[in-house]
Amino acid sequence: ARPLGWSAGVEATAGAKVHGRGWVAATVRSGLPWGLDVTAFGWAGMGAGDSIPQRDFRLGGEKTLRGYPAGWFRGVSAWALGIDLGLSHHTVSPVLFADAGQVAPRQLRFAGPPAASIGAGLSLLGGAVRIEAARPIAPRAQWRWSLVIGARR
């Protein structure tokens, strides 16, 4: 496996309300037999103090939980994982993917099962353009179509 990148951050606000949060994210890629590539990402964030909606972590959309609308889940703390399986070194590559994640409305109080989604798409020009169809793993869920410009992972 070779790392593609990682990031981390911390921010805080003070005044009438005091709030802080931090997060870390990493992405790795590994070649598999038969010309396949697997790319995995993980992300986690935690907040503390007086919560304000602008500081909530959000899950859903093209970066996390691709079967859900952007920002569908919001909370003080959150985590997300995803995996993509596609052909390596092709101008046009079919991709299968799965995502999971969860938010906590207060501190690290996660409750219930995480949300998850699955999907498939076409990656064009090394990921510079992606066409994806994704669906939450939930009863009566609908497929969502996306056109993503810019390398996702």
Disulfide bonds with the S-S distance in Angstrom:
none
